[in-house]
């Protein structure tokens, strides 16, 4: 297995008050959490499970640690004097 990294994008859903994470590197990944720390914990479990389900050709002895990049943003508005 070639060395890889995983990029996850997390966008803030103001209505639901959660970060919603998806990734082109992990087929089927959709996760949500109230904080980036909670999201990171969920991803530590979900990503290996989804890769195992969606990429079954990977033998367990080829597992390795890979960098996980979680890009998140939260946009809000503030009032300033003009």
GROMACS elastic network, one bead per residue, 0.5 to 0.9 nm:
[ bonds ]
;  ai    aj funct       b0    kb
    1     4     6  0.83788   500
    1    58     6  0.77737   500
    1    62     6  0.66494   500
    1    63     6  0.83335   500
    3    64     6  0.84786   500
    3    66     6  0.73146   500
    4    66     6  0.61567   500
    4    67     6  0.75134   500
    5    25     6  0.83338   500
    5    66     6  0.53658   500
    5    68     6  0.60286   500
    5    69     6  0.76149   500
    6    23     6  0.78109   500
    6    24     6  0.86031   500
    6    25     6  0.58054   500
    6    26     6  0.75616   500
    6    66     6  0.72975   500
    6    67     6  0.63014   500
    6    69     6  0.60782   500
    6    70     6  0.83829   500
    7    22     6  0.88287   500
    7    23     6  0.62251   500
    7    24     6  0.76281   500
    7    25     6  0.65552   500
    7    26     6  0.86300   500
    7    67     6  0.85041   500
    7    68     6  0.61233   500
    7    70     6  0.60853   500
    7    71     6  0.74332   500
    8    21     6  0.63678   500
    8    22     6  0.57355   500
    8    24     6  0.77460   500
    8    25     6  0.77921   500
    8    26     6  0.84536   500
    8    29     6  0.89792   500
    8    68     6  0.75264   500
    8    69     6  0.60642   500
    8    71     6  0.61314   500
    8    72     6  0.83448   500
    9    20     6  0.80608   500
    9    21     6  0.54460   500
    9    22     6  0.55890   500
    9    23     6  0.61721   500
    9    69     6  0.83658   500
    9    70     6  0.59323   500
    9    72     6  0.59517   500
    9    73     6  0.86551   500
   10    19     6  0.56621   500
   10    20     6  0.51482   500
   10    22     6  0.65638   500
   10    23     6  0.87925   500
   10    31     6  0.87839   500
   10    32     6  0.83812   500
   10    36     6  0.85640   500
   10    39     6  0.87859   500
   10    70     6  0.69862   500
   10    71     6  0.60115   500
   10    73     6  0.68386   500
   10    74     6  0.89750   500
   11    18     6  0.83223   500
   11    19     6  0.53194   500
   11    20     6  0.53288   500
   11    21     6  0.65357   500
   11    22     6  0.87919   500
   11    71     6  0.84752   500
   11    72     6  0.58341   500
   11    73     6  0.58220   500
   11    74     6  0.67836   500
   12    15     6  0.89202   500
   12    16     6  0.86503   500
   12    17     6  0.71603   500
   12    18     6  0.58739   500
   12    20     6  0.63217   500
   12    21     6  0.89391   500
   12    72     6  0.76711   500
   12    73     6  0.65088   500
   12    74     6  0.52596   500
   12    75     6  0.75417   500
   13    16     6  0.55191   500
   13    17     6  0.55855   500
   13    18     6  0.54399   500
   13    19     6  0.59533   500
   13    20     6  0.67939   500
   13    74     6  0.84943   500
   14    18     6  0.69767   500
   14    19     6  0.86027   500
   14    74     6  0.87018   500
   14    75     6  0.89101   500
   14    76     6  0.88892   500
   15    18     6  0.81627   500
   16    19     6  0.86207   500
   17    33     6  0.85213   500
   17    34     6  0.64341   500
   18    32     6  0.60072   500
   18    33     6  0.51613   500
   18    35     6  0.70619   500
   19    31     6  0.80840   500
   19    32     6  0.53196   500
   19    33     6  0.54009   500
   19    34     6  0.60322   500
   19    35     6  0.68253   500
   19    36     6  0.72904   500
   19    39     6  0.75216   500
   19    72     6  0.78719   500
   19    73     6  0.86360   500
   19    74     6  0.84089   500
   20    30     6  0.69272   500
   20    31     6  0.57098   500
   20    33     6  0.69263   500
   20    34     6  0.89995   500
   20    39     6  0.85834   500
   21    29     6  0.74206   500
   21    30     6  0.55173   500
   21    31     6  0.50825   500
   21    32     6  0.60311   500
   21    33     6  0.85600   500
   21    39     6  0.79594   500
   21    43     6  0.89169   500
   21    70     6  0.85810   500
   21    72     6  0.84293   500
   22    25     6  0.88768   500
   22    26     6  0.79691   500
   22    27     6  0.88952   500
   22    28     6  0.81011   500
   22    29     6  0.53617   500
   22    31     6  0.68744   500
   23    26     6  0.54242   500
   23    27     6  0.72187   500
   23    28     6  0.81539   500
   23    29     6  0.61465   500
   23    30     6  0.77792   500
   24    27     6  0.64484   500
   24    28     6  0.86937   500
   24    29     6  0.82953   500
   25    29     6  0.87852   500
   26    29     6  0.57472   500
   26    47     6  0.67932   500
   26    50     6  0.69037   500
   26    51     6  0.63996   500
   26    54     6  0.82914   500
   27    50     6  0.70524   500
   27    51     6  0.73656   500
   27    54     6  0.66221   500
   27    55     6  0.88064   500
   28    50     6  0.69641   500
   28    54     6  0.80967   500
   29    43     6  0.89395   500
   29    46     6  0.76796   500
   29    47     6  0.72992   500
   29    50     6  0.71359   500
   31    39     6  0.74096   500
   31    42     6  0.75219   500
   31    43     6  0.75983   500
   31    46     6  0.83066   500
   32    35     6  0.88825   500
   32    38     6  0.87107   500
   32    39     6  0.64983   500
   32    42     6  0.83997   500
   33    36     6  0.71925   500
   33    37     6  0.84776   500
   33    38     6  0.57679   500
   33    39     6  0.50576   500
   33    40     6  0.88354   500
   33    42     6  0.80656   500
   34    37     6  0.85522   500
   34    38     6  0.67344   500
   34    39     6  0.74275   500
   35    38     6  0.52629   500
   35    39     6  0.62286   500
   35    40     6  0.86822   500
   36    40     6  0.61301   500
   36    41     6  0.87286   500
   36    70     6  0.86980   500
   36    72     6  0.77499   500
   37    40     6  0.51199   500
   37    41     6  0.64250   500
   37    42     6  0.88333   500
   38    41     6  0.51632   500
   38    42     6  0.63591   500
   38    43     6  0.87025   500
   39    42     6  0.51293   500
   39    43     6  0.61456   500
   39    44     6  0.87045   500
   40    43     6  0.51056   500
   40    44     6  0.62957   500
   40    70     6  0.79148   500
   41    44     6  0.53170   500
   41    45     6  0.70461   500
   41    46     6  0.89717   500
   42    45     6  0.55056   500
   42    46     6  0.60719   500
   42    47     6  0.84371   500
   43    47     6  0.55097   500
   43    48     6  0.83462   500
   44    47     6  0.61336   500
   44    48     6  0.71800   500
   45    48     6  0.61620   500
   45    49     6  0.66096   500
   45    50     6  0.89415   500
   46    49     6  0.52124   500
   46    50     6  0.60266   500
   46    51     6  0.85357   500
   47    50     6  0.51819   500
   47    51     6  0.60553   500
   47    52     6  0.84721   500
   48    51     6  0.51594   500
   48    52     6  0.60622   500
   48    53     6  0.86189   500
   49    52     6  0.51393   500
   49    53     6  0.62428   500
   49    54     6  0.86064   500
   50    53     6  0.50246   500
   50    54     6  0.58626   500
   50    55     6  0.79923   500
   51    54     6  0.51520   500
   51    55     6  0.53148   500
   51    56     6  0.75200   500
   51    58     6  0.87907   500
   52    55     6  0.54576   500
   52    56     6  0.53813   500
   52    57     6  0.84570   500
   52    58     6  0.74832   500
   53    56     6  0.58009   500
   54    57     6  0.88212   500
   55    58     6  0.62330   500
   56    59     6  0.75514   500
   58    61     6  0.84462   500
   58    62     6  0.68386   500
   58    63     6  0.78659   500
   59    62     6  0.55973   500
   59    63     6  0.73659   500
   60    63     6  0.55267   500
   61    64     6  0.85027   500
